[in-house]
Amino acid sequence: MRLLLIIGIGAGDPDQVTVQAIKALNRADVFFVVDKGTDKQDMVLLRQEICERYAGNRSYRMVSMPEPERDRRSPAYRQAVERWREERAGIWAEVIGAELADGGCGALLVWGDPGLYDSTLAIVEQIAGLPAMDLEFEVIPGISSVQALAARHRISLTQVGSPLYITTGRRLAEDGIPEHCDDVVVMLDASCSFTAVDPGTEIYWGAYLGTRDEILLSGTVRDVGGQIQAARGEARARKGWIMDTYLLRRAKANPA
Ligand SMILES: C[S@@+](CC[C@H](N)C(=O)[O-])C[C@H]1O[C@@H](n2cnc3c(N)ncnc32)[C@H](O)[C@@H]1O
């Protein structure tokens, strides 16, 4: 049997790696790294730094897995993502099957927490279902960008007895802030969807959280929305990629 550890590594700061993750890093003989192209080299470098820092006194191999191209223009978003996952699963099954020996322990280092907007678990579950793979897997949680955002702004994400809603920029643009919710965390937003909400809404925004490029801005959408758009555009142009997350908090209704 092969064993694969799915290890959450935090959202950008190597100090966010947990003791449980360090123990897991020291069990793996092979680290599988998805090669996302030059724009995302920072993320590959962080993974290498984490392996060296926390498991550097033992021998291991790094094996790269190519990333298939995703059709981002398709209007059928879900189907496009499904197709892309299928392709990824085929590549991963081939590489893991070839590089991880029977009895061996491999690891995949997942950005943030594996349970939050990440396809690793779905793909590993799929390939573990192939009898020829003879694969078991374990999950080690990580600090997500959502937790990092709250800590850096020194805020609680939840208000007394109220729910918290986590969604994507695309869904925020389509649905707005749900009626029953005052607090919404938005991830995977390529187009500043907060610009469409009530301008009195408070926004707590963070980009490249935990890294030396971190940017934090907060205020009402009316006051800081334009500033966030400008900072986001400038940083994205400079680095070639951006990862940002934000909390939207509905403005309190004026007391009668
Ligand atoms: C594919 S999801 C992965 C989320 C990850 N599993 C987590 O727990 O944070 C990528 C999104 O996470 C958010 N994100 C991840 N790392 C971030 C960081 N260091 N700073 C700000 N946002 C981040 C962004 O919204 C980005 O679009």
The ligand as an SDF file (V2000), in Angstrom:
LIG
                    3D

 27 29  0  0  0  0  0  0  0  0999 V2000
   -7.5570   28.1120   -4.4040 C   0  0  0  0  0  0  0  0  0  0  0  0
   -7.9960   29.0850   -3.0250 S   0  0  0  0  0  0  0  0  0  0  0  0
   -7.0750   28.2930   -1.7840 C   0  0  0  0  0  0  0  0  0  0  0  0
   -7.5050   28.6610   -0.3770 C   0  0  0  0  0  0  0  0  0  0  0  0
   -6.6620   27.9630    0.6690 C   0  0  0  0  0  0  0  0  0  0  0  0
   -6.9250   26.5530    0.7010 N   0  0  0  0  0  0  0  0  0  0  0  0
   -6.8600   28.5630    2.0510 C   0  0  0  0  0  0  0  0  0  0  0  0
   -7.1740   27.8060    2.9750 O   0  0  0  0  0  0  0  0  0  0  0  0
   -6.6420   29.7600    2.2140 O   0  0  0  0  0  0  0  0  0  0  0  0
   -7.0810   30.5270   -3.3910 C   0  0  0  0  0  0  0  0  0  0  0  0
   -7.6900   31.7550   -2.7510 C   0  0  0  0  0  0  0  0  0  0  0  0
   -7.3560   31.7730   -1.3770 O   0  0  0  0  0  0  0  0  0  0  0  0
   -7.1180   33.0830   -0.9540 C   0  0  0  0  0  0  0  0  0  0  0  0
   -5.7210   33.1700   -0.4800 N   0  0  0  0  0  0  0  0  0  0  0  0
   -4.8610   32.1530   -0.3440 C   0  0  0  0  0  0  0  0  0  0  0  0
   -3.7020   32.5620    0.1750 N   0  0  0  0  0  0  0  0  0  0  0  0
   -3.8220   33.8910    0.3870 C   0  0  0  0  0  0  0  0  0  0  0  0
   -2.9620   34.8940    0.9220 C   0  0  0  0  0  0  0  0  0  0  0  0
   -1.7210   34.6020    1.3480 N   0  0  0  0  0  0  0  0  0  0  0  0
   -3.4350   36.1600    1.0010 N   0  0  0  0  0  0  0  0  0  0  0  0
   -4.6760   36.4690    0.6030 C   0  0  0  0  0  0  0  0  0  0  0  0
   -5.5400   35.5770    0.0830 N   0  0  0  0  0  0  0  0  0  0  0  0
   -5.1240   34.2900   -0.0280 C   0  0  0  0  0  0  0  0  0  0  0  0
   -7.4130   33.9930   -2.1470 C   0  0  0  0  0  0  0  0  0  0  0  0
   -8.7620   34.3860   -2.0850 O   0  0  0  0  0  0  0  0  0  0  0  0
   -7.1840   33.0570   -3.3100 C   0  0  0  0  0  0  0  0  0  0  0  0
   -7.8950   33.4790   -4.4500 O   0  0  0  0  0  0  0  0  0  0  0  0
  1  2  1  0
  2  3  1  0
  2 10  1  0
  3  4  1  0
  4  5  1  0
  5  6  1  0
  5  7  1  0
  7  8  2  0
  7  9  1  0
 10 11  1  0
 11 12  1  0
 11 26  1  0
 12 13  1  0
 13 14  1  0
 13 24  1  0
 14 15  1  0
 14 23  1  0
 15 16  2  0
 16 17  1  0
 17 18  1  0
 17 23  2  0
 18 19  1  0
 18 20  2  0
 20 21  1  0
 21 22  2  0
 22 23  1  0
 24 25  1  0
 24 26  1  0
 26 27  1  0
M  CHG  2   2   1   9  -1
M  END
$$$$
